[in-house]
Amino acid sequence: MKKLLRSCALLLLLSAVVTACSGPKDTELLAAPQVGDLYACELSHFAEFEHEGDAYGLMKVVAVTDGSITAVTDSSAWPTTTGANNDLRGDLTDVKWDEQNTVRIARAELQALYEEDRIFGVRRPKAAQ
């Protein structure tokens, strides 16, 4: 039992360190969005889904103006944040983007959405830099 508790504590500490390291970089990327940026997010906050409950997945920025960004969503979703985080870190070959439906977000709202965990991960693929 002691070993299990120690393992859980270590995992929580590791998770906190990873979160603390990615936060400033995520904030930096959200402050200066670029076409191609990827956001792990609560898709059900931004778009309608057929199933009940929260849906998590990716959004990809397809346009940036002075006042807003336009993004497309992943055509599939996960019931927890873990799937979206794994997709964000993955190679994206299996991600199918719903190009027909776009989401427009005011740039001024991006940081607040991050603080509310509506957006909880950001990645800028090398090609977008």
Stockholm file with secondary structure:
# STOCKHOLM 1.0

chainA/1-129         MKKLLRSCALLLLLSAVVTACSGPKDTELLAAPQVGDLYACELSHFAEFEHEGDAYGLMKVVAVTDGSITAVTDSSAWPTTTGANNDLRGDLTDVKWDEQNTVRIARAELQALYEEDRIFGVRRPKAAQ
#=GR chainA/1-129 SS CHHHHHHHHHHHHHHHHHHHHHHHHHHHHHHSCCTTCEEEEEHHHHSCCSSSSCCEEEEEEEEECSSEEEEEEESSCBSSHHHHHHHHHSCCTTCCEEEEEEEEEEGGGHHHHHHTTSEEEEECCGGGC
#=GC SS_cons         CHHHHHHHHHHHHHHHHHHHHHHHHHHHHHHSCCTTCEEEEEHHHHSCCSSSSCCEEEEEEEEECSSEEEEEEESSCBSSHHHHHHHHHSCCTTCCEEEEEEEEEEGGGHHHHHHTTSEEEEECCGGGC
//
